[in-house]
Amino acid sequence: MNDRIIWLGLILLVVFYWSPSEAVGRKAVKDKIETPRKEITETPSILYGSDQKESLKGLKGIGILVEPLNPDLEPTGLSRSQIQQAVEWQLTQAGIGVLSPEERLKEPGKPYLYINLNAYSWREEVIYGYSLKVELNQLVLLDRQRMTGCFGTTWQAGSAGIVGANKFGQVIKMELSTALDQFIKDYKEVNKGNRP
């Protein structure tokens, strides 16, 4: 009986410890360990969508582009020029340079803050549905083709909702201000040491 147990133990030891797959596995690990390390020649990996505020680093100033508003908004008293002025004022107060179209074209990346307010009235202009987008667009390079660039959104904020006509202008100004506050906070956080 004891001989059987000893033989069974030896067989199991041989089968599990010295099986060909294990031997191959050990050899592969051994080869892997002994392989000399190669120098890394590729660029570091990019964390896609990780932290959009990093794309604001080094910006000296930005242009502003407000999309034309839907004519349905005329009764609310809100205009494209009001939005433009509000954005310029808030950025200037925060110490962020607002560039003219000519200045923006000379700036690396040609960055601009894009404001898009889509709104439509319902029930004879008593209720408005809206979506507000605030995006920083700038020239970016394609990862697969480094010499090809295009404009891309590298930072964004926004909101959407339904509001009564009597509060529409007030709500939009508040939502816009909130999005700009976030932009300013992110901008200042990544540009602490290099203020223009």
KAUR-V952825 format. One record per residue. RES is the residue in one small letter. BURIAL is 1 if it has 16 or more other C-alpha atoms within 10 Angstrom, else 0. Layout:
# KAUR-V952825
[[RES,BURIAL] [RES,BURIAL]]
This chain:
# KAUR-V952825
[[m,0] [n,0] [d,0] [r,0] [i,0] [i,0] [w,0] [l,0] [g,0] [l,0] [i,0] [l,0] [l,0] [v,0] [v,0] [f,0] [y,0] [w,0] [s,0] [p,0] [s,0] [e,0] [a,0] [v,0] [g,0] [r,0] [k,0] [a,0] [v,0] [k,0] [d,0] [k,0] [i,0] [e,0] [t,0] [p,0] [r,0] [k,0] [e,0] [i,0] [t,0] [e,0] [t,0] [p,0] [s,0] [i,0] [l,0] [y,0] [g,0] [s,0] [d,0] [q,0] [k,1] [e,0] [s,1] [l,1] [k,0] [g,1] [l,1] [k,1] [g,1] [i,1] [g,1] [i,1] [l,1] [v,1] [e,0] [p,0] [l,1] [n,0] [p,0] [d,0] [l,1] [e,0] [p,0] [t,0] [g,0] [l,1] [s,0] [r,1] [s,0] [q,0] [i,1] [q,0] [q,0] [a,1] [v,1] [e,1] [w,0] [q,0] [l,1] [t,0] [q,0] [a,0] [g,0] [i,1] [g,1] [v,1] [l,1] [s,0] [p,0] [e,0] [e,0] [r,1] [l,0] [k,0] [e,0] [p,0] [g,1] [k,1] [p,1] [y,1] [l,1] [y,1] [i,1] [n,1] [l,1] [n,1] [a,1] [y,0] [s,1] [w,0] [r,0] [e,0] [e,0] [v,0] [i,1] [y,1] [g,1] [y,1] [s,0] [l,1] [k,1] [v,1] [e,1] [l,1] [n,1] [q,1] [l,1] [v,1] [l,0] [l,0] [d,0] [r,0] [q,0] [r,0] [m,0] [t,0] [g,0] [c,0] [f,0] [g,0] [t,1] [t,1] [w,1] [q,1] [a,1] [g,1] [s,0] [a,0] [g,0] [i,1] [v,1] [g,0] [a,1] [n,0] [k,0] [f,1] [g,1] [q,0] [v,1] [i,1] [k,1] [m,0] [e,1] [l,1] [s,0] [t,0] [a,1] [l,1] [d,0] [q,0] [f,1] [i,1] [k,0] [d,1] [y,1] [k,1] [e,0] [v,1] [n,1] [k,0] [g,0] [n,0] [r,0] [p,0]]
